Amino acid sequence: MASFNEKELLLSDIISQMPNEIKDSSYFVQRFTDNWIRKELMISHAKVNLKTHLLKYEKQIDDYRESLLIYAYQQELLNQNFDTVISFDEIESYYKQYKDEFRLSKNIFKGRFIVVDKSAPKLRSLDRWYKSEEETSFENLEDYCQQFAKEYYIDDGNWQYFSTFNNKLPDLIKEEEYFLINTKGVFFEDKAFKYYIFIKDYQINGSISPLAFEIKKIKDVLLNKRKTEYLNHIENDLYQNALAKQKIKIY
């Protein structure tokens, strides 16, 4: 298909890079060939004009290639043999040990947020349902939101950043802490919509973050720690085996 100096680009090389679903294969071949030629031209001129620095760049390239190979091998090891299960007991133990480090940077809350058109039906019923914790009222609320809400979040069992919903209100609540402490249920409105907020529970910025809010973060920390220990263990085993088989000679 194309050549430059002693390098050749074959049609099979291009086809191997071609996406399965492509509308214009001839255009892809043309563009791929053009890009390949331009790349080879730049590499050739770089080698000529960087001769005095080439050894330094070749060392960096070799280092990068070796790092890439090691990383790929480590990922293969992790994919094949690594245990990714982190128990709740491990998470809880870590949280208790470092509890004071889990300080909230923002206010969080458990609650509900609902936006409905002011022309929606049964708004008086919604006025009751959105802050009720009775099972029947919640079922009515869920059904209502599915039918009429422009936007809603009613999973009040999980912690959320309050700012996520505050930013959606017609007027931003500037004193979030005061609002959370002194509010149970309230609604706001603009010309088109009503915005309902129900506060079931809250934690203020600077306080200790609840374990439930930190589970994913802790799991990631423990998983990364376990990965490091696992890969270090394999590296040490390889080293000791190489020593035992006299493959390593230290002068």
Buried (B, 14 or more C-beta within 10 A) or exposed (E): BBEBEEEEBEEEBBEEEEEEEEEEEEEBBEEBBEEBBEEBEEEEEEEEEEEEEBEEEEEEEEEEEEEEEEEEEBEEBBEEEBEEEBEEEBBEEBBEEEEEEBEBEBBBBBBBBBBBEEEBEEBEEBEEBBBBEEEEBBEBBBEBBEEBBBEBBBEBEEBBBBBEBBEBBEEEBEEBBEBBEEBEBBBBEEEEBBBBBBBBEBBBBEEBBBBEBBBEEBBEBBBEEBBEEBBEEBEEEEEEEEEEEEEEEEE
